[in-house]
């Protein structure tokens, strides 16, 4: 996974989709907000890319801005497409698999 660590400057107008570009056979991410209390990260997944099953200590909201993805949470598959969102519960195993190229915004608030 490639990371662009430069966050977005507060008070600037940006095109969300332009903040991260697709790369062949890769997952690219960029932190938009990175604070002690939480993060907002934009991801671009090439077709057939994914994240293997893992858990996180906090809930995370996923918003699909382009394309389609299958997100499996605790063994239950969820098909999301552009405009859909889901909240992944804390401490539950989850995985993501791109169904073609897709972009998503991940919002995690630490409590």
C-alpha positions as CSV (number, residue, x, y, z in Angstrom):
1,X,0.0,0.0,0.0
2,X,1.4,3.4,-1.0
3,X,0.9,6.3,1.3
4,X,1.0,10.0,0.6
5,X,1.3,11.4,4.1
6,X,0.7,15.1,3.3
7,X,-2.7,16.0,4.8
8,X,-5.0,18.6,3.3
9,X,-4.5,22.2,4.4
10,X,-7.5,23.5,6.4
11,X,-9.4,26.3,4.6
12,X,-8.5,25.0,1.1
13,X,-11.0,23.7,-1.5
14,X,-10.1,20.4,-3.0
15,X,-11.6,17.9,-5.4
16,X,-11.9,14.7,-3.2
17,X,-11.4,12.3,-6.1
18,X,-8.3,14.1,-7.3
19,X,-6.5,13.7,-4.0
20,X,-5.4,10.1,-4.7
21,X,-4.8,8.5,-8.1
22,X,-5.2,4.8,-9.1
23,X,-2.0,2.8,-9.6
24,X,-1.8,-0.5,-11.4
25,X,-2.0,-3.5,-9.1
26,X,-1.9,-1.3,-6.0
27,X,-3.8,0.2,-3.1
28,X,-2.9,3.9,-2.7
29,X,-3.9,5.9,0.4
30,X,-3.7,9.5,1.5
31,X,-4.4,10.9,4.9
32,X,-6.6,13.9,4.6
33,X,-6.9,14.5,8.3
34,X,-4.6,12.9,10.9
35,X,-5.3,14.0,14.4
36,X,-4.9,12.4,17.8
37,X,-8.7,11.9,18.0
38,X,-9.1,10.3,14.6
39,X,-8.2,10.1,10.9
40,X,-9.8,10.7,7.5
41,X,-8.1,8.7,4.8
42,X,-8.8,8.4,1.1
43,X,-8.0,5.2,-0.7
44,X,-7.8,4.2,-4.3
45,X,-7.9,0.4,-5.1
46,X,-7.0,-1.0,-8.5
47,X,-9.2,-3.8,-9.8
48,X,-8.9,-7.0,-7.8
49,X,-7.0,-5.4,-5.0
50,X,-8.1,-5.7,-1.4
51,X,-7.3,-5.7,2.3
52,X,-7.0,-9.0,4.0
53,X,-9.1,-9.7,7.1
54,X,-8.1,-7.7,10.1
55,X,-9.6,-6.0,13.1
56,X,-9.5,-2.4,14.4
57,X,-9.9,-1.1,18.0
58,X,-12.4,1.6,16.8
59,X,-15.5,1.8,14.6
60,X,-14.7,3.1,11.1
61,X,-17.1,4.6,8.6
62,X,-16.5,3.7,5.0
63,X,-17.9,5.9,2.2
64,X,-17.6,4.6,-1.4
65,X,-17.0,7.6,-3.7
66,X,-16.3,5.7,-6.9
67,X,-16.8,2.1,-8.1
68,X,-17.8,-1.0,-6.2
69,X,-16.4,-3.1,-3.3
70,X,-17.3,-6.1,-1.3
71,X,-16.7,-5.6,2.4
72,X,-17.0,-8.7,4.6
73,X,-17.7,-8.0,8.3
74,X,-17.6,-11.0,10.7
75,X,-18.2,-13.4,7.8
76,X,-21.1,-11.4,6.3
77,X,-20.5,-9.9,2.8
78,X,-21.8,-6.4,2.0
79,X,-21.8,-5.1,-1.6
80,X,-21.3,-1.3,-1.8
81,X,-21.2,1.0,-4.7
82,X,-20.6,4.7,-5.2
83,X,-22.7,6.7,-2.8
84,X,-23.0,3.8,-0.2
85,X,-21.6,3.8,3.3
86,X,-21.2,1.3,6.1
87,X,-19.9,1.5,9.6
88,X,-17.5,-1.3,10.4
89,X,-17.7,-2.2,14.1
90,X,-14.8,-2.2,16.4
91,X,-13.1,-5.6,17.2
92,X,-15.0,-7.4,14.4
93,X,-12.9,-9.0,11.6
94,X,-13.4,-7.3,8.3
95,X,-11.9,-7.5,4.8
96,X,-12.3,-5.5,1.5
97,X,-12.2,-6.7,-2.1
98,X,-12.4,-4.3,-5.0
99,X,-14.9,-5.1,-7.8
100,X,-13.1,-3.1,-10.4
101,X,-11.3,0.2,-9.5
102,X,-12.8,2.0,-6.6
103,X,-12.2,4.8,-4.2
104,X,-13.3,5.1,-0.6
105,X,-13.1,7.5,2.3
106,X,-12.3,5.9,5.7
107,X,-13.2,7.9,8.8
108,X,-12.0,6.6,12.1
109,X,-12.7,8.4,15.4
110,X,-10.8,7.1,18.4
111,X,-12.6,7.0,21.7
